Amino acid sequence: MAFVQVIEFNTADIDAIRQVDEEWRRATEGKRTVRREILARDRNRPGRFVAIVFFDSPETAAENSNLPETQAAAERYMTLADGPPVFSDLDILEDRA
């Protein structure tokens, strides 16, 4: 079953967050299980962002989370975020174009 993780977070330095993400992408080339990723800014709440990350299954999401590079990036994200992120783990029931 397809799986999406939604991560909501606040930061005053989105450029630094994006830099960490680019470094993570390079470090996990050929290993990561992320299929697609969307980063969005909340137009009504400055400093609030949402990442939507697509996986083939909850199992491949867990595999990705367990990569040492993902763990290291998560620690860096925490130093750049204003508080802990909020995670939503979603099973896709329908996907229409």
C-alpha positions in Angstrom: 0.0 0.0 0.0 1.3 3.4 -0.9 2.3 5.6 2.0 2.8 9.3 2.6 4.4 11.0 5.6 3.4 14.6 6.3 5.9 16.6 8.4 4.9 20.0 9.7 7.5 22.2 11.2 8.4 25.8 12.0 11.7 27.6 11.2 13.1 31.0 10.6 15.8 29.6 8.4 14.3 27.5 5.6 17.4 27.9 3.4 19.5 26.1 6.0 16.8 23.3 6.2 16.9 23.0 2.4 20.7 22.8 2.5 20.6 19.9 4.9 18.1 18.2 2.7 20.4 18.6 -0.4 23.3 17.2 1.6 21.1 14.3 2.7 20.0 13.6 -0.9 23.7 13.4 -2.0 24.6 11.2 0.9 21.7 8.7 0.3 21.9 8.4 -3.4 21.0 4.9 -4.3 20.0 4.0 -0.8 17.0 6.2 0.1 13.5 4.9 -0.5 11.7 8.3 -0.9 9.8 8.3 -4.2 8.7 11.9 -4.2 9.0 14.9 -1.9 7.1 18.2 -1.8 8.1 21.2 0.4 5.5 23.8 0.9 5.2 27.1 2.8 2.1 28.1 4.7 0.9 31.4 3.2 -1.1 32.3 6.3 1.4 31.4 9.0 4.9 32.8 8.4 7.7 30.4 9.4 5.4 27.3 9.1 6.3 24.6 6.5 5.0 21.2 5.4 7.0 18.4 3.8 5.0 15.7 2.1 7.1 12.6 1.5 6.0 9.7 -0.7 7.0 6.0 -0.2 6.0 2.7 -1.7 4.9 1.4 1.7 5.2 2.0 5.5 8.1 -0.6 5.4 10.1 1.4 2.9 9.5 4.5 5.0 10.9 2.7 8.0 13.9 1.5 6.0 14.6 5.1 5.0 14.2 6.4 8.5 16.7 3.9 9.7 19.5 5.0 7.4 22.3 6.6 9.4 22.3 9.5 7.0 18.6 10.1 7.7 19.2 10.0 11.5 22.1 12.5 11.2 20.0 14.8 9.0 17.1 14.6 11.5 19.4 15.8 14.3 20.5 18.7 12.2 16.9 19.6 11.3 16.0 19.7 15.0 18.7 22.4 15.6 17.2 24.5 12.8 13.5 24.1 13.6 11.6 26.1 16.1 10.3 23.2 18.2 9.7 19.6 17.3 8.1 18.6 14.0 4.6 17.1 13.9 4.4 13.8 11.8 1.3 12.3 10.2 1.7 8.8 8.7 -0.9 8.3 6.0 -1.9 5.1 4.1 -3.1 6.1 0.6 -6.6 4.8 -0.1 -7.1 6.6 -3.4 -4.8 8.5 -5.7 -6.5 10.2 -8.7 -5.0 12.4 -11.3 
